[in-house]
Amino acid sequence: MKATKYIWKNGEFVPWEEATTHVLTHALHYGTSVFEGVRAYETKKGSAIFRAQEHYERMVDSAKIYQMNIPYTADEMIAATKELIIKNGLRACYIRPIYYYGYGEMGLNPGLNPVDAMIAAWEWGTYLGEEGLAQGVKCKMSSWIRIDSRCMPPLAKCASNYINSVLAKKEALDCGFDEGILLNSNGLVAEGPGENIFVIKKGNIYTPPTSDGVLEGITCQTACKIAEYLGYSVQHKSLTRDELFLADELFFTGTAAEITPIREVDGRIIGTGKRGEITKKIQDKFFEIVRGECKDHSYWLDYVNKTSD
C-alpha cells in the first residue's frame, strides 16, 4: 500500500503518518463505523470519481441504520474528497471514507462518543489482480454463512459486518483459492466476501436480490445497467449453489474487484474455464465508462478538476 501525502480528518488535511486515533476509540473495540470503497479513474478530461453521489449517500444511509449522527453530509464529503485527490496529486486512486465513533466512553452505548470522519486516497490496482480480470479467479464455497438480517443489517456497510467476510476470505486463501462465495442461512447464494455475484445462463443474467442478505452494490447496479444497455435480460432472483456450478459464465462486481470473471468454483470449471463472451462485453463497457470514453454514461463520473473538452 503506497502512502500519499495527506489524509482528510474532521475537516483538516493531516499528514498521512499523523492521521492517528486513540487506542480506546469506540470503533476499534466494537466495530462501530460505516464506510465506503470508492474509485477515481484517470480520463482525458482529468480525474473522475465514479458514482460519487451514490457511494456517499449509501454511507449516510448506513449511518442512519445505526442511528449515527454524522458530522458531515454526503456533499461535504464529496467536496473534501476532490480536494484530497488534488492535494495528493493523484490521477487514479482508491478512496476510503469512513464515519466512526471515536474516543470518549467505553461500553456498548456508542452515543457517549463523538463521531469522527476520515477520507484516505491512494493508488491501488484491481483487488483480485490483473490476471484475475483477464483470466478469471478460482472460488471456494465458504463454510461460513453470510450474516443474516435478524442479527445484523446486511444493507449497512458497517465495519463489524466485515469480520464475516474476513473469515470467508482467509478460508478461501488457506485452501488455495482466490476468493470465497457465501451462502445465506437458507442455503441460497449471497455474495463474495467483498463482491456481488452474477450468473449467466443461456444468454440471461441473474444476480441475488438484497432479500437474500446481499449488500446493495453500486458496481452491481452498474453492471445491471450496462448489461441492459447491451441488450441482455437481467433478473434479481434467488440462486442455489448448483446454479453456480452449471452456469455458462460467472463474474464478481465491486468497487475493489471492478468486473472480475470467475473461472472455477470448488474445482468445477465454469463454462470454458476462461472469461466468457458476455462477461467480457460488460467488463469492456465498464472500463470504457469509467475512463470517460462513453458519453451515454458520462453522468456517472464526477470530475475532480475537469479540463476543457
Sequence and secondary structure as in RCSB ss.txt:
>XXXX:A:sequence
MKATKYIWKNGEFVPWEEATTHVLTHALHYGTSVFEGVRAYETKKGSAIFRAQEHYERMVDSAKIYQMNIPYTAD
EMIAATKELIIKNGLRACYIRPIYYYGYGEMGLNPGLNPVDAMIAAWEWGTYLGEEGLAQGVKCKMSSWIRIDSR
CMPPLAKCASNYINSVLAKKEALDCGFDEGILLNSNGLVAEGPGENIFVIKKGNIYTPPTSDGVLEGITCQTACK
IAEYLGYSVQHKSLTRDELFLADELFFTGTAAEITPIREVDGRIIGTGKRGEITKKIQDKFFEIVRGECKDHSYW
LDYVNKTSD
>XXXX:A:secstr
    SEEEETTEEEEGGG    TT HHHHH  EEE  EEEEEETTEEEEETHHHHHHHHHHHHHHTT   SS HH
HHHHHHHHHHHHTT SSEEEEEEEEE SS  SS GGGS EEEEEEEE    TT HHHHHH EEEEEEEEE   TT
TS TTS BGGGHHHHHHHHHHHHHTT SEEEEE TTS EEE SS EEEEEETTEEEE  GGGT    HHHHHHHH
HHHHTT  EEE    HHHHHT SEEEEEETTTEEEEEEEETTEE TTSS  HHHHHHHHHHHHHHTT  GGGGGG
EEESS    
